[in-house]
Amino acid sequence: MLEMNEFARLRVVSQTRSGAFLDWGEPKDLYLPMEEQTRELAQGEWVVVYLFVDFTNRPAASMRVENYADADASRLRAGQRVRLWIVEETQLGFKALIEQRYLGVLYHSEIFQPLSPGRELLGYVKKIREDGKVDLILQAPGIQGRSEIGQRILEALECANGFLPLTEKSAPEDIYARFQVSKKQFKMALGGLYKQRLVSLDEDGVRLLP
C-alpha cells in the first residue's frame, strides 16, 4: 500500500480540465492537479509522482519531482548500480529518479536505447558533481561494463552458430540494433574478448574460437 510523502510510479486513468486521475490501488483514483503537471498526459501512460496531502486534507500527487527529491546524494557512489524511474525528457537528456529518492540526469549523448517518461530500468551512477548533481549512465562503467557487454557478445555468438556479421567498422546503428550499446563500448568489449583469445576478428565479422 502506498503512503503519503513518498514517490510512486502510477498509470493515468483519465485527464480532465482540472487535472488527471491516477490508479494507485485504492477504490478512489488519486488526483493529480493541473498545476502539479509538468507536461501533457494521455490515458494509459505511466508517470512518476510524489504523493502528498493537499490543503483540503485529501491525497494528491505532483509531477514536480525536483521539489521533493533528496538534494544530498552523498550516499551514492560512482559505479553504483541503481534502479531508475524516468521522470521526463529535457534538452540535455532525461531526468531520472534514483532509488525513489534522488534526482539524476541521463544525457542524450550516452543513451543508446529508446526511453520514455515513466519507464523503470537499471542504470549506474557515473559521477556526483561538486554541486551535488548526479550524472547517470545505462551501461556499467569501466571493466565491469566491458565484461557485461562481452558476455552478451559471447552469448549472441553461441546462439548464432559462432559467427556475427559485425566488426569494429560496422555502422553504429547496426551495433545498437543488436546490442543496444554504443560503437565505442562494443569495440572495447570486443577487444577484451580478442585479448582473451575467445574470438577472432575477421573482415566479415567476429567468430567464436573453440
WOKASUL-V59053 format. One record per residue. N is the residue number from 1. RES is the residue in one small letter. SS is DSSP state (helix for helix, strand for strand, loop for the rest). PHI is phi in whole degrees, 0 to 359 (* if undefined). D_FIRST is the distance of its C-alpha to the first C-alpha in Angstrom with 2 decimals. Layout:
# WOKASUL-V59053
n,res,ss,phi,d_first
N,RES,SS,PHI,D_FIRST
N,RES,SS,PHI,D_FIRST
This chain:
# WOKASUL-V59053
n,res,ss,phi,d_first
1,m,loop,*,0.00
2,l,loop,283,3.78
3,e,loop,236,6.56
4,m,loop,291,10.19
5,n,loop,63,12.90
6,e,loop,214,11.45
7,f,strand,272,12.35
8,a,strand,211,10.79
9,r,strand,244,12.80
10,l,strand,233,12.69
11,r,strand,262,15.36
12,v,strand,284,17.81
13,v,strand,269,18.31
14,s,strand,201,21.36
15,q,strand,230,23.57
16,t,loop,238,25.69
17,r,loop,293,28.32
18,s,loop,270,26.13
19,g,strand,162,23.10
20,a,strand,251,20.56
21,f,strand,235,17.50
22,l,strand,242,14.50
23,d,strand,278,12.21
24,w,loop,234,8.55
25,g,loop,82,7.57
26,e,loop,249,8.72
27,p,loop,303,12.37
28,k,loop,256,13.70
29,d,loop,296,13.67
30,l,strand,276,13.14
31,y,strand,274,16.62
32,l,strand,242,18.23
33,p,strand,302,21.64
34,m,helix,302,24.73
35,e,helix,289,25.70
36,e,helix,260,22.53
37,q,loop,266,23.31
38,t,loop,250,25.51
39,r,loop,197,26.78
40,e,loop,289,27.15
41,l,loop,243,24.30
42,a,loop,232,24.62
43,q,loop,302,22.62
44,g,loop,97,20.74
45,e,loop,278,20.68
46,w,strand,264,17.92
47,v,strand,224,17.61
48,v,strand,262,16.36
49,v,strand,223,15.31
50,y,strand,250,14.50
51,l,strand,265,12.33
52,f,strand,212,14.45
53,v,strand,257,15.88
54,d,loop,278,19.19
55,f,loop,292,22.50
56,t,loop,267,21.88
57,n,loop,70,18.88
58,r,loop,240,16.45
59,p,strand,296,13.49
60,a,strand,210,15.13
61,a,strand,227,15.27
62,s,strand,224,18.17
63,m,loop,271,19.71
64,r,loop,278,21.97
65,v,helix,302,20.34
66,e,helix,298,23.54
67,n,helix,284,23.16
68,y,loop,237,20.07
69,a,loop,293,20.65
70,d,loop,289,22.12
71,a,loop,282,25.89
72,d,loop,263,26.79
73,a,loop,261,26.50
74,s,loop,295,28.93
75,r,loop,283,26.60
76,l,loop,277,26.92
77,r,loop,223,30.12
78,a,loop,300,32.24
79,g,loop,89,31.72
80,q,loop,292,28.18
81,r,strand,277,26.01
82,v,strand,222,22.74
83,r,strand,270,19.87
84,l,strand,240,20.37
85,w,strand,243,18.81
86,i,strand,286,21.77
87,v,strand,271,21.66
88,e,strand,195,25.04
89,e,strand,267,28.66
90,t,loop,233,31.39
91,q,loop,295,35.13
92,l,loop,277,34.74
93,g,strand,168,31.99
94,f,strand,230,28.20
95,k,strand,283,25.86
96,a,strand,223,23.01
97,l,strand,273,20.03
98,i,strand,260,20.51
99,e,loop,52,17.79
100,q,loop,57,15.44
101,r,loop,214,17.90
102,y,strand,253,21.51
103,l,strand,246,23.44
104,g,strand,220,26.20
105,v,strand,230,28.67
106,l,strand,255,29.81
107,y,strand,275,33.40
108,h,helix,308,34.91
109,s,helix,293,37.78
110,e,helix,241,35.57
111,i,loop,251,33.35
112,f,loop,233,34.70
113,q,loop,202,32.12
114,p,loop,294,30.61
115,l,loop,232,27.58
116,s,loop,208,25.63
117,p,loop,304,22.93
118,g,loop,93,19.37
119,r,loop,286,20.53
120,e,strand,248,19.02
121,l,strand,198,21.70
122,l,strand,262,23.27
123,g,strand,211,25.97
124,y,strand,222,28.06
125,v,strand,283,29.00
126,k,strand,279,32.59
127,k,strand,194,33.43
128,i,strand,248,32.42
129,r,loop,287,34.98
130,e,loop,297,36.90
131,d,loop,276,35.07
132,g,loop,92,31.70
133,k,loop,285,30.67
134,v,strand,248,29.39
135,d,strand,264,31.13
136,l,strand,240,29.40
137,i,strand,222,30.82
138,l,loop,262,29.53
139,q,loop,255,32.09
140,a,loop,299,32.58
141,p,loop,281,35.45
142,g,helix,60,38.84
143,i,helix,299,39.81
144,q,helix,299,36.27
145,g,helix,295,35.95
146,r,helix,297,39.41
147,s,helix,295,38.62
148,e,helix,294,35.50
149,i,helix,292,37.40
150,g,helix,300,40.42
151,q,helix,295,38.55
152,r,helix,294,37.34
153,i,helix,295,40.98
154,l,helix,299,42.22
155,e,helix,295,39.76
156,a,helix,294,40.80
157,l,helix,297,44.45
158,e,helix,296,44.04
159,c,helix,282,42.52
160,a,loop,249,45.39
161,n,loop,58,48.24
162,g,loop,85,48.70
163,f,strand,215,49.29
164,l,strand,231,47.46
165,p,loop,280,49.46
166,l,loop,233,47.98
167,t,loop,227,49.92
168,e,loop,292,49.74
169,k,loop,261,51.49
170,s,loop,296,49.02
171,a,loop,295,47.51
172,p,helix,306,44.18
173,e,helix,295,42.78
174,d,helix,291,43.77
175,i,helix,293,42.19
176,y,helix,297,38.92
177,a,helix,299,38.89
178,r,helix,269,39.20
179,f,helix,235,37.14
180,q,loop,56,35.15
181,v,loop,225,36.84
182,s,loop,285,39.63
183,k,helix,297,43.26
184,k,helix,299,43.63
185,q,helix,295,40.82
186,f,helix,297,42.28
187,k,helix,296,45.75
188,m,helix,295,44.65
189,a,helix,293,42.89
190,l,helix,295,45.89
191,g,helix,298,48.25
192,g,helix,295,46.43
193,l,helix,294,46.76
194,y,helix,294,50.42
195,k,helix,295,51.19
196,q,loop,276,49.73
197,r,loop,59,52.06
198,l,loop,265,49.29
199,v,strand,220,50.25
200,s,strand,246,53.32
201,l,strand,254,53.30
202,d,strand,255,55.70
203,e,loop,296,56.78
204,d,loop,262,54.94
205,g,strand,160,51.70
206,v,strand,246,50.19
207,r,strand,240,51.09
208,l,strand,280,49.60
209,l,loop,274,52.21
210,p,loop,290,52.90
